[in-house]
Amino acid sequence: MKDWPEFDTNGDLPPGIHVASLQEVIKHFGCDSPRRAVLARRLERIYRFAQQTGHLFRFIVFGSFVTRKYEPNDVDIFLLMDDSFDMSQVAPEARIVFDHQAAHNLLGASVFWIRRAAAISGEQDAVQFWQNKRDGNQRGIVEVVQ
């Protein structure tokens, strides 16, 4: 099982990309409150939909869900998809994941996504961007891997 680092004084993971399986993420972040359990189920559903496309390259979780906050607002996700990803080929029930407003309204998640070619400064920079907080500081983010 993954050995998670301690949260910093703000309740965030230390800066960096912390790699874990979906089950490790759910076990660590999805059990401390009823709200967290609901968000963990949403995360699992979104991950399943993204995986089912066959074009998911990287799945990043950031924001309050991957902090020690007792009642996170929602789950924030960044998806890096293969260049051959075609929305018209996505099953209708999964399309809401790739519509930011629909994902927010129907799944209670903020989902951002791009194709790999759209990562102008490189894929790693596109992923690392999500470590930046509004106040200019950085926090850790989590990459879900199989």
C-alpha positions as CSV (number, residue, x, y, z in Angstrom):
1,M,0.0,0.0,0.0
2,K,1.2,3.5,-0.7
3,D,3.0,5.4,1.9
4,W,1.6,9.0,1.7
5,P,3.6,12.0,2.8
6,E,2.4,14.2,5.7
7,F,0.2,17.2,4.9
8,D,1.9,20.6,5.2
9,T,0.7,23.2,7.7
10,N,-2.0,24.3,5.1
11,G,-3.4,20.8,4.9
12,D,-1.9,20.2,1.4
13,L,0.2,17.4,0.1
14,P,3.8,18.6,-0.3
15,P,4.5,19.9,-3.9
16,G,5.0,17.2,-6.5
17,I,3.1,14.6,-8.4
18,H,2.2,11.8,-6.0
19,V,1.5,8.6,-8.0
20,A,-1.1,6.1,-6.7
21,S,-3.7,3.6,-7.8
22,L,-7.3,4.6,-7.7
23,Q,-7.9,2.3,-4.8
24,E,-5.0,3.9,-2.9
25,V,-6.5,7.3,-3.5
26,I,-9.9,6.3,-2.4
27,K,-8.6,4.5,0.7
28,H,-6.6,7.6,1.7
29,F,-8.8,10.5,0.7
30,G,-12.3,9.0,0.5
31,C,-13.1,7.6,3.9
32,D,-12.9,10.3,6.6
33,S,-16.3,11.9,6.2
34,P,-19.6,11.1,4.4
35,R,-18.8,13.9,2.0
36,R,-15.5,12.4,1.1
37,A,-17.1,9.0,0.5
38,V,-19.6,10.6,-1.9
39,L,-16.7,12.4,-3.7
40,A,-14.7,9.2,-3.9
41,R,-17.6,7.4,-5.7
42,R,-17.8,10.3,-8.1
43,L,-14.0,10.1,-8.7
44,E,-14.3,6.4,-9.3
45,R,-17.1,6.9,-11.8
46,I,-15.3,9.6,-13.7
47,Y,-12.1,7.5,-13.8
48,R,-14.1,4.5,-15.2
49,F,-15.7,6.7,-17.9
50,A,-12.3,8.2,-18.9
51,Q,-10.7,4.8,-19.0
52,Q,-13.5,3.3,-21.1
53,T,-12.6,5.8,-23.9
54,G,-9.4,3.9,-24.5
55,H,-7.6,7.2,-25.0
56,L,-6.8,8.3,-21.4
57,F,-3.1,9.2,-21.1
58,R,-2.9,10.8,-17.6
59,F,-5.5,11.2,-14.8
60,I,-4.7,14.0,-12.3
61,V,-6.6,14.8,-9.1
62,F,-6.0,18.1,-7.4
63,G,-7.8,20.6,-5.2
64,S,-9.5,20.1,-1.8
65,F,-10.2,16.4,-2.3
66,V,-6.5,15.6,-2.0
67,T,-6.0,17.7,1.2
68,R,-6.9,17.0,4.8
69,K,-10.0,19.3,4.5
70,Y,-12.8,17.4,6.3
71,E,-15.5,18.5,3.9
72,P,-14.0,19.1,0.4
73,N,-16.2,21.1,-2.0
74,D,-15.9,18.8,-5.0
75,V,-13.3,16.7,-6.8
76,D,-11.0,18.4,-9.3
77,I,-9.6,16.4,-12.2
78,F,-7.3,17.1,-15.1
79,L,-7.4,14.6,-18.0
80,L,-4.6,14.4,-20.6
81,M,-6.1,12.4,-23.5
82,D,-4.4,10.9,-26.5
83,D,-4.4,12.9,-29.7
84,S,-6.7,10.4,-31.4
85,F,-9.4,11.0,-28.8
86,D,-12.7,11.7,-30.6
87,M,-15.7,13.0,-28.5
88,S,-18.1,11.6,-31.2
89,Q,-16.9,8.1,-30.3
90,V,-17.5,8.4,-26.5
91,A,-20.5,6.6,-25.1
92,P,-23.4,9.0,-24.4
93,E,-23.4,8.5,-20.6
94,A,-19.6,9.2,-20.5
95,R,-19.7,12.5,-22.5
96,I,-20.7,14.5,-19.5
97,V,-17.1,14.0,-18.2
98,F,-15.8,16.0,-21.1
99,D,-18.2,18.8,-20.8
100,H,-17.0,21.0,-17.9
101,Q,-20.3,22.5,-17.0
102,A,-22.2,19.2,-17.2
103,A,-19.6,17.4,-15.1
104,H,-19.9,20.2,-12.5
105,N,-23.7,20.1,-12.5
106,L,-24.3,16.4,-12.9
107,L,-21.2,14.8,-11.4
108,G,-20.2,17.3,-8.8
109,A,-16.7,17.5,-10.3
110,S,-14.6,20.1,-12.0
111,V,-13.1,18.3,-15.0
112,F,-10.6,19.9,-17.3
113,W,-9.1,18.0,-20.3
114,I,-6.9,18.5,-23.3
115,R,-5.4,16.3,-26.0
116,R,-1.6,15.7,-25.7
117,A,-0.9,17.8,-28.7
118,A,-2.5,20.8,-27.0
119,A,0.1,20.7,-24.2
120,I,2.1,23.5,-25.9
121,S,4.9,23.6,-23.4
122,G,4.9,19.9,-23.0
123,E,2.8,17.2,-21.2
124,Q,4.8,17.4,-18.0
125,D,4.3,21.2,-17.7
126,A,0.6,20.8,-18.4
127,V,0.3,18.3,-15.5
128,Q,2.5,20.3,-13.2
129,F,0.5,23.5,-13.8
130,W,-2.3,22.0,-11.5
131,Q,0.1,22.2,-8.5
132,N,-0.3,26.0,-8.6
133,K,-2.8,27.5,-6.1
134,R,-4.6,30.8,-6.5
135,D,-2.4,32.4,-3.9
136,G,0.8,31.6,-5.9
137,N,1.9,28.8,-3.6
138,Q,2.2,25.2,-4.7
139,R,0.6,22.0,-3.5
140,G,0.9,18.3,-4.2
141,I,-1.3,16.7,-6.8
142,V,-2.1,13.0,-7.4
143,E,-1.7,11.0,-10.6
144,V,-3.9,8.0,-10.7
145,V,-2.3,5.0,-12.4
146,Q,-3.3,1.4,-12.8
